[in-house]
């Protein structure tokens, strides 16, 4: 029988999607935090989406996490489409910030490809690995699943997004991939007590602890 979801699930899913869209908006700004290379500003929020992605898979299972991942993808697509439409609509004569609007919201095909490919590859690999590790560990050692899945998921996401989106730009160096990946994984490690607290709370309140024994892990089978 499939797990039924509650208002708590909706809150977790909403935070996941909000972090995703926020990260994609602020990723256009490179920031300097004293490292040998610049990092996208999204470094401050994107790891949170992985934390809540881990929570979704751990508590509700891969089936529901898969649905939320696709929901996040289409919510982001809706934002991009209407941001584009807003950019091409005629400006009022008093509006003098069209250039700034296009700089922030004028997504190029390159940025979109980087964002969508990185997101799907990273999130699905993260959820898949966590679900499989939960079965192998018989539900023990949650920290090994959250951190282990993040190492792979964030690695794929970072490598794809940074390479496709920023290669050729003046501030791009291969080191950005390494530092970005290490920082995002580090945030996951630091947030482990928070992840434990939320997971334990949800399992107690929802009365569930989902194992994906019979799950079909094809990412495109949204209804299964």
C-alpha positions in Angstrom: 0.0 0.0 0.0 1.3 3.4 -0.9 2.2 5.9 1.8 -0.4 8.6 2.3 1.0 12.1 2.7 0.1 14.8 5.1 0.4 18.6 5.5 3.9 17.9 6.9 4.9 16.3 3.6 3.6 19.4 1.7 5.7 21.7 3.9 8.9 19.7 3.3 8.1 19.6 -0.5 7.4 23.3 -0.6 10.7 24.1 1.2 12.6 21.9 -1.2 11.1 23.6 -4.3 11.5 27.1 -2.8 15.2 26.5 -2.2 15.6 25.1 -5.7 14.1 28.1 -7.4 15.9 30.6 -5.1 19.2 28.9 -5.9 18.6 29.2 -9.6 17.8 32.9 -9.4 20.8 33.9 -7.3 23.3 31.6 -9.0 24.1 34.4 -11.5 26.1 36.2 -8.9 29.7 35.0 -8.3 30.8 35.7 -4.7 34.2 36.0 -3.0 34.6 34.2 0.4 38.4 34.1 0.4 38.8 31.0 -1.7 41.2 30.8 -4.7 38.1 31.0 -7.0 34.7 32.6 -7.1 31.6 30.6 -6.2 28.0 31.1 -7.3 25.8 32.8 -4.6 23.6 29.7 -4.8 26.1 27.9 -2.5 24.2 29.4 0.5 20.9 27.8 -0.3 21.1 25.0 -2.8 22.5 22.5 -0.3 19.3 23.0 1.7 17.3 21.5 -1.1 19.5 18.3 -0.9 18.9 18.1 2.9 15.2 18.2 2.4 15.5 15.8 -0.6 17.2 13.4 1.8 14.4 13.9 4.3 11.7 13.2 1.7 13.4 9.9 0.6 14.2 8.7 4.1 10.7 9.3 5.5 8.4 9.0 2.5 10.4 6.8 0.1 11.8 7.2 -3.4 8.3 7.1 -5.0 7.3 10.4 -3.3 10.7 11.9 -3.6 10.6 11.3 -7.4 7.3 13.1 -7.7 8.6 16.1 -5.8 11.8 16.2 -7.9 9.7 16.4 -11.0 7.4 18.9 -9.4 10.4 21.1 -8.6 11.6 20.7 -12.2 8.3 21.9 -13.6 7.9 24.7 -11.1 11.3 26.0 -12.1 10.3 25.7 -15.7 7.2 27.8 -15.1 9.3 30.5 -13.4 11.8 30.5 -16.3 9.0 30.8 -18.9 7.2 33.7 -17.3 10.5 35.4 -16.4 11.3 35.3 -20.1 7.8 36.6 -21.1 8.2 39.4 -18.6 11.5 40.3 -20.2 10.1 40.6 -23.7 7.0 42.5 -22.8 7.2 46.3 -23.7 8.6 48.3 -20.9 6.8 51.4 -19.5 8.6 54.6 -20.3 9.5 55.1 -16.6 11.2 51.8 -16.4 15.0 52.1 -16.7 16.1 48.8 -15.4 15.6 46.5 -18.4 19.3 45.7 -18.5 19.3 44.7 -14.9 16.2 42.5 -15.4 17.8 40.8 -18.4 21.0 40.2 -16.4 19.3 38.5 -13.6 16.3 36.8 -15.3 17.6 36.5 -18.9 18.4 32.9 -18.8 20.4 31.7 -21.8 19.9 28.2 -23.3 23.3 27.3 -21.9 22.3 28.2 -18.3 19.0 26.4 -18.6 20.6 23.3 -19.9 23.1 23.4 -17.1 20.5 23.9 -14.4 18.0 21.3 -15.6 20.6 18.6 -16.4 22.5 19.1 -13.2 19.4 19.2 -11.1 17.8 16.0 -12.5 21.1 14.0 -12.5 22.0 15.1 -9.0 18.6 14.8 -7.3 17.7 11.4 -8.8 21.1 9.9 -8.0 21.0 11.3 -4.5 17.5 9.9 -3.8 18.3 6.5 -5.5 21.5 6.0 -3.4 19.9 7.0 -0.2 17.0 4.6 -0.7 19.3 1.7 -1.7 21.6 2.4 1.3 18.7 2.4 3.6 17.9 -1.1 2.6 21.5 -2.3 2.8 22.0 -0.7 6.3 18.5 -1.9 7.5 17.7 1.7 8.4 20.7 2.2 10.6 23.4 4.9 10.4 21.3 7.6 8.8 24.4 9.9 8.5 26.1 7.4 6.1 23.1 7.7 3.8 22.6 11.4 3.9 26.3 12.2 3.5 27.1 9.3 1.0 24.2 10.2 -1.3 25.1 13.8 -1.2 28.7 13.2 -2.1 27.5 11.5 -5.3 24.5 13.7 -6.0 26.2 17.0 -5.4 29.2 15.8 -7.3 27.2 15.1 -10.4 25.1 18.3 -10.1 28.1 20.5 -9.5 30.2 19.1 -12.3 27.4 19.3 -14.8 26.1 22.7 -13.9 29.4 24.5 -13.3 31.0 23.1 -16.5 28.0 23.7 -18.8 27.1 27.1 -17.3 30.4 28.8 -16.6 33.2 27.3 -18.7 34.8 30.1 -20.8 33.9 32.9 -18.4 36.7 35.0 -17.0 36.3 33.8 -13.4 35.9 30.1 -14.2 38.6 27.6 -13.2 38.3 23.9 -12.7 38.9 24.5 -9.0 35.4 26.0 -8.7 33.9 22.5 -9.2 36.0 21.1 -6.4 35.4 23.9 -3.9 31.7 24.1 -4.7 31.3 20.4 -4.2 33.3 20.3 -1.0 31.3 23.3 0.5 27.9 21.8 -0.4 28.9 18.4 1.0 30.3 20.2 4.1 27.0 22.0 4.7 25.3 18.6 4.6 27.7 17.2 7.2 27.2 20.2 9.5 23.4 20.0 9.1 23.4 16.3 10.1 21.9 16.9 13.6 19.1 19.0 12.0 18.4 16.2 9.5 18.2 13.7 12.3 15.8 15.9 14.3 13.5 16.4 11.3 13.6 12.8 10.2 12.8 11.5 13.7 10.1 14.0 14.2 8.4 13.1 10.9 8.7 9.4 11.4 7.1 9.7 14.8 4.3 12.1 13.7 3.5 10.3 10.4 3.9 6.8 11.9 5.9 5.7 8.8 9.4 4.6 8.0 9.4 3.8 4.3 11.7 1.1 2.7 11.8 0.9 -1.1 12.0 -2.9 -1.3 9.6 -3.2 -4.3 10.1 0.3 -5.8 10.9 0.6 -9.5 13.6 3.2 -9.6 13.1 4.4 -13.2 13.0 8.2 -12.7 10.3 8.6 -15.4 7.7 6.3 -13.7 6.2 9.0 -11.7 2.9 7.1 -10.9 4.7 4.0 -9.6 
